[in-house]
Amino acid sequence: MEQEVPVIIHRSDEKEPETPGASPIPEQVRDMGSTLSDAVSAFMESEQYEQLKQKAAALKTYIRENPVPAMLYTLGAGTVLGFLLKRRR
């Protein structure tokens, strides 16, 4: 089955206005995004990130080798969280 998909091509000679207030993203948000990006990059280069990846791989191995106990642990944790977070009416 074939469908026609409309394609919209923007001309490259059309430039958006470069006024300071014309940006759709405020400067504070852009700065926060940059700071967060730097923090994530620093964490991904740290030793703690490598340890986290090793522990995640060990957890995946445990779950593959022991699926029933892993499901029971998950069920228990979900039940406990459900009771703790339940709204009282």
Secondary structure in CASP SS format (residue, H / E / C, confidence):
PFRMAT SS
TARGET T0000
AUTHOR 0000-0000-0000
METHOD secondary structure of the structure
MODEL  1
M C 1.00
E C 1.00
Q C 1.00
E C 1.00
V C 1.00
P C 1.00
V C 1.00
I C 1.00
I C 1.00
H C 1.00
R C 1.00
S C 1.00
D C 1.00
E C 1.00
K C 1.00
E C 1.00
P C 1.00
E C 1.00
T C 1.00
P H 1.00
G H 1.00
A H 1.00
S C 1.00
P C 1.00
I C 1.00
P C 1.00
E H 1.00
Q H 1.00
V H 1.00
R H 1.00
D H 1.00
M H 1.00
G H 1.00
S H 1.00
T H 1.00
L H 1.00
S H 1.00
D H 1.00
A H 1.00
V H 1.00
S H 1.00
A H 1.00
F H 1.00
M H 1.00
E C 1.00
S C 1.00
E H 1.00
Q H 1.00
Y H 1.00
E H 1.00
Q H 1.00
L H 1.00
K H 1.00
Q H 1.00
K H 1.00
A H 1.00
A H 1.00
A H 1.00
L H 1.00
K H 1.00
T H 1.00
Y H 1.00
I H 1.00
R H 1.00
E H 1.00
N C 1.00
P H 1.00
V H 1.00
P H 1.00
A H 1.00
M H 1.00
L H 1.00
Y H 1.00
T H 1.00
L H 1.00
G H 1.00
A H 1.00
G H 1.00
T H 1.00
V H 1.00
L H 1.00
G H 1.00
F H 1.00
L H 1.00
L H 1.00
K C 1.00
R C 1.00
R C 1.00
R C 1.00
END
